Amino acid sequence: VGFAPSNGSYMWRKAAGEQGRSKFPAIDAGVHAISAIASDFMLYGPLTGTNRVFPAVAAASSMMAALAFEDNGFIPGGNHPLNLLFPDVVEQFKKEKGGA
């Protein structure tokens, strides 16, 4: 299942007009983060939004990985955002699991 949440966030920006302009970066990042939780892939654009979309999606992915660990003890490997953003949490998880 995939999403193209920027379609919605940019429609919101247009409807909100000038008074919503300052809120748009947070709205856009939040919409993408929430969409990342429930999708296998995401289409986004324009590329100028990467500075807010990538960190938001990485944080959402990290939260989902932490929930997965609590549920089944799985710790993602490699360059997963949880490992890159929260290495101390990953080490704590490994200790709890008995693998460190």
C-alpha positions as CSV (number, residue, x, y, z in Angstrom):
1,V,0.0,0.0,0.0
2,G,1.4,3.4,-0.9
3,F,0.5,7.0,-0.5
4,A,1.1,10.4,-2.1
5,P,0.5,12.6,1.0
6,S,2.0,15.7,-0.5
7,N,-1.1,16.0,-2.8
8,G,-3.2,16.5,0.4
9,S,-0.7,18.8,2.2
10,Y,-0.3,21.1,-0.8
11,M,-4.0,21.2,-1.3
12,W,-4.3,22.3,2.4
13,R,-1.6,25.0,1.8
14,K,-3.6,26.4,-1.1
15,A,-6.8,26.4,0.8
16,A,-5.2,27.9,4.0
17,G,-3.9,30.9,2.0
18,E,-1.4,33.3,3.6
19,Q,-2.5,32.7,7.2
20,G,-1.5,29.0,6.9
21,R,1.8,29.6,5.2
22,S,3.9,29.6,8.4
23,K,2.2,26.3,9.5
24,F,2.8,24.5,6.3
25,P,6.2,23.0,7.0
26,A,4.9,21.3,10.2
27,I,1.7,20.2,8.5
28,D,3.6,18.7,5.6
29,A,6.1,16.9,7.8
30,G,3.3,15.5,10.0
31,V,1.2,14.3,7.1
32,H,4.2,12.4,5.7
33,A,5.2,11.0,9.1
34,I,1.7,9.7,9.7
35,S,1.5,8.2,6.2
36,A,4.8,6.4,6.7
37,I,3.4,4.5,9.6
38,A,0.8,2.8,7.5
39,S,2.4,2.4,4.1
40,D,4.9,0.3,2.2
41,F,6.0,3.1,0.0
42,M,5.4,6.8,-0.4
43,L,5.5,9.3,-3.3
44,Y,6.3,12.8,-2.4
45,G,7.3,16.0,-3.9
46,P,8.5,18.6,-4.7
47,L,12.1,17.9,-3.8
48,T,12.3,21.1,-1.9
49,G,10.4,19.4,0.9
50,T,13.1,16.7,1.6
51,N,14.6,18.8,4.5
52,R,11.4,18.3,6.5
53,V,9.9,15.1,5.0
54,F,12.9,12.8,5.4
55,P,13.5,13.5,9.1
56,A,9.8,13.2,9.9
57,V,9.5,9.9,8.1
58,A,12.7,8.6,9.7
59,A,11.3,9.5,13.2
60,A,8.1,7.7,12.4
61,S,10.0,4.7,11.1
62,S,12.1,4.7,14.3
63,M,8.9,4.8,16.5
64,M,7.4,1.8,14.5
65,A,10.7,-0.1,15.0
66,A,10.6,0.5,18.7
67,L,7.0,-0.7,18.9
68,A,8.0,-3.8,16.9
69,F,10.8,-4.5,19.4
70,E,8.3,-4.2,22.3
71,D,5.9,-6.6,20.5
72,N,8.3,-9.3,19.2
73,G,11.9,-8.4,20.1
74,F,12.9,-7.6,16.5
75,I,15.7,-5.1,16.1
76,P,16.3,-3.8,12.6
77,G,19.8,-3.9,11.2
78,G,21.9,-1.8,8.9
79,N,21.0,1.7,8.1
80,H,17.5,1.7,9.6
81,P,16.7,5.1,11.0
82,L,16.4,3.6,14.5
83,N,20.1,2.6,14.3
84,L,21.2,5.9,12.9
85,L,19.2,8.3,15.0
86,F,19.0,6.4,18.3
87,P,22.0,4.1,18.6
88,D,21.8,4.3,22.4
89,V,18.2,3.1,22.4
90,V,19.3,0.2,20.1
91,E,22.0,-0.8,22.6
92,Q,19.5,-0.7,25.4
93,F,17.1,-2.9,23.3
94,K,20.0,-5.4,22.7
95,K,20.7,-5.5,26.4
96,E,17.1,-6.1,27.2
97,K,17.0,-8.9,24.6
98,G,20.2,-10.4,26.0
99,G,22.3,-9.9,22.8
100,A,24.8,-7.3,23.8
